[in-house]
């Protein structure tokens, strides 16, 4: 029997020897690799955090103690240890184990986390509640080094000393976020090295201060200043110490006995503690160690070769965007690309190679990315901010206050708009039309194919105001190069085909499924007009109103939440014009869509040709 087979909860760790704990780490890594190779998932991050998860669950006792993970894809080992060993084979499958920490799945998952930089703020909230309710439990927060580029993490660090006096923070330093960590903080961490004599030196220094303090207040002041200056040079964690944390480390995060010892000693230290550990992203799988970015989030792969078993993504909307962005930059020196730690994920690798001086990866800092781009736009440049829909939510205020209010020409390239599939509720791009549509000065376009995307990017390059292009996480239509160039204009939609019974108005990714639905309807005697709503905001009001007056039945189809989305905009238009028409709004329903294959989730939402037909004919 393997050690892993003995583990049904964190309680089972307590009786294991250090040798057995090390064997358990190997078992868990092998298990994670096997499951992810079949299901896909976030491999490299979770492999790197296995030993941390074991040590934390050995020293602490969830669910009473709170272990709070920042970015839940570090927590696969935590899930396996805490009651989901057998169920882990269902990782990211419909009805199975989530790829992120999820309190609805287990009480041992203290706080949901699919986005980064949240763990410290959540930990402080738990600590404040603990104090108010006079409860007794320990709190440990794990944060990755890449997440420390996010402002929210520093806000929490700054607030910690006034809220809580007993918090343990584990800084998992693997020199990576998704892409390579960037910025001054990453450089600061990389400069910290384990100095075996540091703690002893600082102790000796303080003893010296105490000895010489007896010769007068003035000398005491000099001695204290001397300590401060020498500590600055000697102490690798001076930044954290200045924020009220006792800094411990850096330590080898893969040395389980050492980690257990450090955590147990840290529990006895009064006040807030930050334990800096260094780990290897992808630890235990050579292909992930060699290329951690590739194996950050992966589809199914062959374990022996490390090669992907998924279809190549060269024809995805993301890859087309990256190619078009690089071409625009080739021909226009104003073009700038900005991303938040997602160079590869947003398709900007080629742009970065061809135009490194005009490419900016700001780290996991979406708010900063938007304001940073706004100021460049103010100076006459044309920034394209490439970001996932779900992550752009984090910069909502900056979009309004720093971009739209000044009517600046920043183009938001919203990737993963709509259903993203196995990543689940935290990553579905369900809300961008809704939250972007309400912003004054904002233009929103949605391509129905890759050629429309190219023409939209060219159009918005010279548009004097904020704009967004939204596109899904999947393969583009795959039109031949000889296809006619679409004439894209702001505020203008396109009639794909005429009809006699009703009008279907489809947005972006839903145009092609709606074309199939129109053909299916024709086969049962229903003739439908199809309108490609390239312009989400402003609407093509005249065309849409004429369709309503002609048919009196309108069906809108969008891969966005029905609340506040494109269909809602159409209904608002009819209301303002006094047009009486039946409007059926198809989109993502008013609930969070859980993890499943993308096709399964689209079917669940009725956003397939069959679903569109069913909504129209009933039954």
C-alpha positions in Angstrom: 0.0 0.0 0.0 1.3 3.4 -0.9 1.4 6.1 1.7 -1.2 8.1 -0.2 -3.7 5.3 0.2 -3.6 5.8 4.0 -4.5 9.5 3.7 -8.2 10.4 4.0 -7.9 13.6 5.9 -5.2 15.9 7.3 -5.5 14.0 10.6 -3.8 11.0 9.0 -0.6 13.1 8.4 0.1 13.5 12.1 1.2 9.9 12.7 3.5 9.7 9.7 7.3 9.8 10.0 9.4 12.3 8.0 10.4 9.5 5.7 6.7 8.7 5.1 5.9 12.3 4.5 8.5 12.5 1.8 7.2 9.4 0.2 3.7 10.9 0.4 5.0 13.9 -1.5 6.2 11.7 -4.3 2.9 9.8 -4.4 0.9 13.0 -4.6 3.1 14.4 -7.4 2.7 11.2 -9.4 -1.0 11.2 -8.8 -1.4 14.8 -9.9 0.7 14.2 -13.0 -1.5 11.2 -14.0 -4.8 13.0 -13.4 -3.8 16.2 -15.1 -2.3 14.3 -18.1 -5.9 13.0 -18.7 -8.0 15.9 -17.6 -5.8 19.0 -18.1 -5.3 21.5 -15.3 -2.8 23.7 -13.6 0.2 21.3 -13.2 3.4 23.3 -12.6 2.1 25.4 -9.7 0.5 22.5 -7.9 3.6 20.3 -8.2 5.7 23.1 -6.7 3.4 23.5 -3.7 3.0 19.8 -2.7 5.5 20.0 0.2 4.1 23.2 1.5 0.6 21.7 1.5 1.9 18.7 3.4 3.7 20.7 6.0 0.8 23.1 6.5 -1.7 20.3 7.0 0.7 18.5 9.3 1.1 21.6 11.6 -2.3 23.1 11.3 -5.7 21.3 11.5 -8.3 22.5 9.0 -11.2 23.1 8.9 -10.8 24.5 12.4 -7.6 26.2 11.5 -7.8 28.2 8.3 -5.3 27.6 5.5 -6.0 30.2 2.9 -4.6 29.7 -0.6 -3.9 32.5 -3.0 -4.7 31.3 -6.6 -6.3 28.0 -6.0 -4.4 26.1 -8.6 -1.5 25.7 -6.0 -3.8 23.6 -3.9 -4.2 20.2 -5.6 -2.2 18.5 -2.9 -4.3 20.3 -0.2 -7.5 18.9 -1.9 -6.1 15.4 -2.1 -5.0 15.4 1.6 -8.4 16.8 2.7 -10.9 14.2 1.8 -10.8 14.3 -2.0 -8.2 11.7 -2.8 -10.5 9.3 -4.8 -12.6 12.1 -6.2 -9.5 13.9 -7.6 -9.8 11.8 -10.8 -12.8 13.9 -11.7 -10.7 17.1 -11.6 -12.3 19.9 -13.7 -15.0 17.5 -15.0 -18.7 18.3 -14.8 -19.9 17.5 -11.3 -16.3 16.7 -10.2 -13.6 18.3 -8.2 -13.0 22.0 -9.0 -9.6 23.1 -10.2 -9.6 25.8 -7.5 -10.2 25.9 -3.8 -13.9 25.8 -3.2 -15.6 26.0 0.2 -18.8 24.4 -1.3 -16.7 21.3 -2.0 -15.0 21.0 1.4 -14.9 23.0 4.7 -11.1 22.5 4.6 -11.1 25.0 1.7 -11.4 28.1 3.9 -11.9 30.6 1.1 -12.6 30.5 -2.6 -9.7 31.5 -4.8 -9.5 31.5 -8.6 -7.9 35.0 -8.9 -4.6 36.0 -7.5 -3.6 38.4 -4.6 -6.7 37.6 -2.4 -5.3 35.4 0.4 -3.8 38.1 2.7 -7.0 40.2 2.7 -9.1 37.1 3.4 -6.7 36.0 6.1 -7.1 39.4 7.8 -10.8 39.1 7.6 -10.7 35.8 9.3 -8.4 37.2 12.0 -10.6 40.2 12.7 -13.7 37.9 13.0 -11.7 35.6 15.3 -10.9 38.5 17.6 -14.4 39.8 17.7 -15.9 36.4 18.4 -13.1 35.5 20.8 -12.4 32.2 19.0 -9.3 30.2 19.1 -7.8 28.9 15.8 -4.7 29.5 13.7 -4.6 31.2 10.3 -2.0 30.6 7.6 -2.1 32.4 4.2 -0.1 31.1 1.2 0.7 33.7 -1.5 2.9 33.2 -4.6 5.6 35.6 -5.5 3.9 36.5 -8.7 0.8 37.6 -6.7 2.9 40.0 -4.7 3.0 42.3 -7.8 -0.7 42.9 -7.2 -1.6 46.0 -5.2 -4.2 44.2 -3.1 -1.5 42.1 -1.5 0.4 45.3 -0.4 -2.8 46.8 0.9 -3.3 43.8 3.1 0.3 43.8 4.3 0.0 47.5 5.2 -3.2 46.8 7.1 -2.1 43.7 8.9 -0.5 45.3 12.0 -3.6 47.2 12.8 -6.0 44.3 12.3 -4.2 41.2 13.5 -1.3 40.3 15.7 -1.1 36.6 15.0 -1.0 35.7 11.3 1.3 33.3 9.5 2.0 34.2 5.8 3.9 31.7 3.6 5.5 33.5 0.6 5.9 30.8 -2.0 8.8 32.1 -4.1 9.3 30.2 -7.3 10.4 33.2 -9.4 7.3 32.6 -11.6 3.7 33.7 -11.7 2.3 32.5 -15.1 4.8 34.2 -17.2 8.1 35.0 -15.6 7.6 37.4 -12.6 8.5 40.9 -13.4 9.1 44.2 -11.7 11.0 45.5 -8.7 9.5 43.1 -6.2 10.5 40.1 -8.2 14.0 41.5 -8.3 13.9 42.2 -4.6 13.0 38.5 -3.9 15.6 37.2 -6.3 18.3 39.1 -4.4 17.4 37.5 -1.1 19.6 34.6 -0.2 19.9 32.5 2.9 22.5 33.9 5.2 23.3 31.5 7.9 24.9 34.2 10.1 22.2 36.8 9.7 20.0 36.0 12.7 23.0 35.5 15.0 24.5 38.8 13.7 21.3 40.7 14.3 21.0 39.2 17.8 24.6 40.2 18.6 23.9 43.7 17.3 20.9 44.2 19.6 22.9 42.9 22.5 25.5 45.5 21.7 22.9 48.2 21.6 21.6 47.2 25.1 25.2 47.3 26.4 26.0 50.8 25.2 22.6 52.3 25.9 23.6 53.0 29.5 25.9 55.8 28.5 23.2 58.3 27.8 20.1 59.0 25.8 22.0 60.6 22.9 24.2 57.6 22.6 21.1 55.3 22.8 19.6 57.2 19.9 22.8 56.8 17.9 22.9 53.1 18.7 19.3 52.6 17.6 20.0 54.4 14.3 23.1 52.2 13.9 20.9 49.1 14.4 18.4 50.4 11.9 21.1 51.0 9.3 22.9 47.8 9.8 19.7 45.8 9.9 18.8 47.3 6.5 21.9 45.9 5.0 21.9 42.6 6.9 18.2 41.8 6.9 16.9 40.3 3.7 13.3 40.8 4.8 13.5 44.4 5.8 10.5 45.4 3.7 8.3 42.9 5.6 9.8 43.8 8.9 9.0 47.4 8.2 5.4 46.3 7.7 5.3 44.7 11.1 6.1 41.1 10.2 8.8 38.9 11.7 10.6 37.7 8.6 11.8 34.1 8.5 13.8 32.6 5.6 14.3 32.1 2.9 14.0 28.3 3.4 13.9 25.3 1.1 10.1 24.8 0.5 10.7 21.2 -0.6 12.4 20.2 2.7 9.3 18.9 4.6 11.0 18.4 8.0 12.5 21.9 7.8 9.1 23.4 6.8 7.4 21.6 9.7 10.0 22.9 12.1 9.8 26.4 10.9 5.9 26.5 11.0 5.8 25.0 14.5 8.4 27.6 15.7 6.5 30.4 13.9 3.3 29.5 15.8 5.1 30.3 19.0 6.3 33.7 17.9 4.1 36.6 18.9 2.8 38.8 16.2 2.6 38.5 12.5 5.1 36.2 10.7 6.1 35.9 7.1 7.9 32.7 6.1 9.8 33.0 2.8 10.2 29.7 1.1 11.8 29.0 -2.3 10.3 26.3 -4.5 10.6 24.9 -8.0 7.6 25.3 -10.2 6.9 22.0 -11.8 8.9 20.1 -9.2 9.0 16.3 -9.9 8.1 16.4 -13.6 11.1 17.2 -15.8 9.1 18.7 -18.6 7.2 21.1 -16.2 10.4 22.0 -14.5 12.0 22.9 -17.8 9.0 24.8 -19.2 6.8 25.9 -16.2 4.9 28.5 -18.3 3.8 25.8 -20.8 2.6 23.5 -18.0 1.1 26.3 -15.9 -2.3 25.5 -17.4 -2.3 22.5 -19.7 -4.6 20.3 -21.6 -4.2 16.5 -21.7 -0.6 15.5 -22.5 1.6 12.4 -22.9 3.5 11.8 -19.7 6.5 10.1 -21.3 7.1 12.9 -23.9 5.4 15.9 -22.3 3.7 16.6 -25.6 0.2 18.0 -25.7 -2.6 15.7 -26.8 -4.9 18.7 -27.5 -5.4 20.2 -30.9 -2.9 23.0 -31.8 -4.1 26.4 -31.0 -2.6 28.2 -34.0 -6.1 28.8 -35.3 -7.6 30.2 -32.1 -8.9 33.7 -31.7 -6.1 34.4 -29.3 -3.4 33.5 -31.8 -5.1 35.6 -34.5 -5.2 38.5 -32.2 -1.5 38.2 -31.4 -0.6 38.0 -35.0 -2.7 41.0 -36.0 -1.4 43.0 -33.1 2.2 42.4 -34.2 1.3 43.4 -37.7 -0.3 46.6 -36.6 2.8 47.4 -34.6 5.0 46.7 -37.7 3.2 49.5 -39.5 2.4 52.0 -36.8 4.9 53.1 -34.1 2.1 54.3 -31.9 0.9 50.7 -31.2 1.6 49.5 -27.6 0.8 46.1 -26.1 0.1 45.8 -22.4 -0.6 42.6 -20.5 -0.8 41.5 -16.8 1.4 38.5 -16.5 -0.2 36.8 -19.4 2.1 37.3 -22.4 1.7 33.7 -23.7 -1.9 33.4 -22.6 -3.0 36.5 -24.5 -1.0 35.6 -27.6 1.5 38.4 -27.3 4.7 36.4 -27.4 5.4 37.3 -31.1 4.7 41.0 -30.4 7.1 41.0 -27.5 9.8 39.5 -29.7 9.3 41.9 -32.6 8.7 45.0 -30.6 10.2 44.6 -27.1 10.4 48.3 -26.5 6.6 48.6 -27.0 5.6 45.6 -25.1 4.8 45.8 -21.3 4.1 43.0 -18.9 3.2 44.7 -15.7 2.8 41.5 -13.6 -0.5 40.5 -11.9 -1.7 44.1 -11.7 -4.7 44.7 -13.9 -5.6 48.0 -12.2 -2.2 49.3 -12.8 -2.2 48.0 -16.4 -5.3 50.0 -17.3 -4.1 53.3 -15.7 -0.6 52.8 -17.1 -2.2 52.4 -20.6 -4.4 55.4 -20.1 -1.4 57.7 -19.5 0.3 56.4 -22.6 -2.8 57.1 -24.6 -2.9 60.6 -23.2 0.5 61.1 -24.8 -0.6 60.0 -28.2 0.2 56.3 -28.2 -2.3 53.6 -29.0 -2.3 50.9 -26.2 -3.9 47.6 -26.8 -4.6 46.0 -23.3 -4.8 42.3 -23.7 -6.6 40.7 -20.7 -9.0 37.8 -19.9 -12.6 38.9 -19.4 -12.7 37.6 -15.8 -9.5 39.5 -14.9 -10.6 42.8 -16.4 -13.3 42.8 -13.8 -10.6 43.7 -11.3 -9.9 47.0 -13.0 -13.5 48.3 -13.4 -12.9 51.6 -11.6 -9.8 52.3 -13.6 -11.7 51.7 -16.9 -14.3 54.3 -15.8 -12.1 56.8 -13.9 -8.8 56.8 -15.8 -9.9 55.8 -19.4 -13.5 56.5 -20.2 -13.9 59.7 -18.2 -11.0 61.2 -20.2 -12.2 59.6 -23.4 -8.8 58.1 -24.1 -8.1 55.7 -27.0 -7.3 52.6 -25.1 -8.4 49.3 -26.8 -9.3 46.5 -24.4 -8.8 43.2 -26.1 -11.0 40.9 -24.0 -9.9 37.3 -24.3 -11.8 34.4 -22.9 -15.1 36.3 -23.3 -17.9 33.9 -22.5 -17.7 30.3 -21.4 -14.2 29.1 -20.7 -15.0 25.6 -19.6 -13.0 23.5 -17.1 -11.7 26.5 -15.1 -15.2 27.0 -13.9 -17.1 29.8 -12.2 -14.1 32.0 -11.3 -12.9 32.2 -14.9 -16.1 32.4 -17.0 -16.1 35.6 -19.0 -19.8 36.1 -18.4 -20.0 39.8 -17.5 -17.9 42.0 -19.8 -20.7 43.2 -22.1 -22.7 44.0 -19.0 -20.0 45.9 -17.1 -18.5 47.6 -20.2 -21.8 48.6 -21.8 -22.9 50.8 -18.9 -19.7 53.0 -19.2 -20.1 56.3 -21.2 -17.8 56.8 -24.2 -17.2 53.1 -24.5 -17.4 51.3 -27.8 -17.8 47.5 -27.8 -17.3 45.3 -30.9 -17.6 41.5 -31.2 -16.2 39.7 -34.2 -18.0 36.7 -35.6 -14.8 35.4 -37.3 -11.1 36.1 -37.4 -11.3 38.4 -40.5 -13.8 40.6 -38.6 -11.4 40.7 -35.7 -8.6 41.9 -37.9 -10.7 44.7 -39.4 -12.0 45.7 -36.0 -8.5 46.1 -34.7 -7.5 48.2 -37.7 -10.6 50.3 -37.2 -10.1 50.9 -33.5 -6.4 51.8 -34.0 -7.7 55.2 -35.3 -10.8 55.5 -33.1 -10.6 58.5 -30.7 -12.1 57.0 -27.6 -12.1 53.9 -25.4 -13.1 50.6 -27.0 -13.3 46.9 -26.5 -13.1 43.8 -28.7 -14.4 40.6 -27.1 -13.6 37.1 -28.4 -13.9 33.6 -27.0 -11.6 30.9 -25.8 -11.8 28.6 -28.8 -10.8 28.0 -32.4 -11.8 30.7 -34.9 -14.1 29.9 -37.9 -11.1 29.1 -40.1 -12.0 31.2 -43.2 -9.8 30.9 -46.3 -7.5 33.8 -47.0 -9.4 34.5 -50.2 -12.6 35.3 -48.3 -14.0 38.8 -48.9 -12.8 41.4 -46.5 -15.8 42.4 -44.2 -16.6 46.1 -44.0 -16.7 46.8 -40.3 -18.1 50.1 -39.0 -18.9 51.3 -35.5 -22.6 51.2 -34.9 -23.4 49.1 -37.9 -24.5 45.5 -38.0 -24.7 43.1 -40.9 -27.6 41.2 -42.3 -26.3 37.6 -42.9 -29.6 36.4 -44.4 -33.2 37.6 -44.7 -36.2 35.8 -43.5 -40.0 36.0 -43.1 -41.0 34.9 -39.6 -38.5 36.3 -37.1 -35.1 37.9 -36.6 -32.2 36.4 -34.8 -29.6 38.9 -33.7 -26.3 37.2 -32.8 -23.3 38.6 -31.1 -19.7 37.6 -31.9 -19.1 33.9 -31.1 -22.8 33.2 -31.4 -23.0 34.2 -35.1 -21.8 30.9 -36.5 -24.0 28.7 -34.2 -26.9 30.9 -35.1 -26.2 30.4 -38.9 -26.5 26.6 -38.2 -29.7 27.2 -36.3 -31.2 29.2 -39.1 -30.6 26.3 -41.5 -32.2 23.9 -38.9 -35.2 26.2 -38.6 -35.6 26.3 -42.4 -35.8 22.5 -42.4 -38.9 22.7 -40.2 -40.5 25.5 -42.2 -39.4 28.5 -40.1 -37.7 31.4 -42.0 -35.4 33.5 -39.9 -33.5 36.7 -40.6 -30.0 36.6 -39.1 -28.3 39.8 -38.1 -24.6 39.8 -37.1 -24.4 42.4 -34.4 -20.8 43.4 -34.8 -21.4 46.5 -32.9 -22.6 45.8 -29.3 -22.3 49.5 -28.3 -23.4 51.6 -30.0 -26.2 49.5 -31.4 -27.3 49.6 -35.0 -30.6 51.1 -33.8 -32.2 51.6 -37.2 -31.6 48.1 -38.5 -32.7 46.5 -35.2 -35.8 48.6 -35.0 -36.8 47.9 -38.6 -36.4 44.2 -37.9 -38.7 44.5 -34.9 -41.3 46.4 -36.8 -41.2 43.8 -39.6 -41.3 40.6 -37.5 -42.5 41.6 -34.0 -40.4 38.7 -32.8 -36.7 39.1 -32.0 -34.3 36.5 -30.6 -31.0 37.8 -29.3 -28.1 35.4 -28.8 -24.9 36.3 -26.8 -22.2 34.5 -24.8 -22.7 36.9 -21.9 -24.9 37.1 -18.9 -28.5 37.9 -19.8 -28.6 40.5 -17.0 -27.5 43.8 -18.5 -26.1 42.3 -21.7 -26.8 42.8 -25.4 -30.3 41.5 -25.2 -31.1 43.9 -22.4 -29.8 46.7 -24.5 -32.1 45.7 -27.4 -35.1 45.6 -25.0 -34.1 49.0 -23.6 -34.0 50.4 -27.2 -37.5 49.1 -28.0 -38.8 50.6 -24.8 -37.3 54.0 -25.5 -38.8 53.9 -29.0 -42.2 52.6 -28.0 -41.8 49.5 -30.1 -43.9 46.5 -29.1 -42.0 43.4 -29.9 -41.5 40.0 -28.3 -37.8 39.7 -27.3 -36.3 36.4 -26.3 -32.9 36.8 -24.8 -30.5 33.8 -25.0 -27.3 34.0 -23.0 -25.6 32.9 -19.9 -28.3 32.5 -17.2 -28.3 34.4 -13.9 -26.2 32.0 -12.0 -22.5 31.0 -11.8 -21.6 28.4 -14.3 -19.5 25.6 -12.8 -16.6 23.7 -14.4 -17.3 21.4 -17.3 -16.1 21.0 -20.8 -16.8 24.1 -22.8 -19.3 22.3 -25.1 -21.1 21.0 -22.1 -21.5 24.4 -20.5 -22.6 26.0 -23.8 -25.2 23.3 -24.1 -26.3 23.9 -20.5 -26.8 27.5 -21.3 -28.7 26.8 -24.5 -26.0 28.4 -26.6 -25.7 25.8 -29.3 -27.6 25.5 -32.6 -29.9 23.0 -31.0 -30.5 25.2 -28.0 -31.3 28.2 -30.1 -33.8 26.2 -32.2 -35.4 24.8 -29.0 -35.8 28.3 -27.5 -37.5 29.4 -30.7 -39.9 26.4 -31.4 -40.3 25.3 -27.8 -40.3 21.8 -26.4 
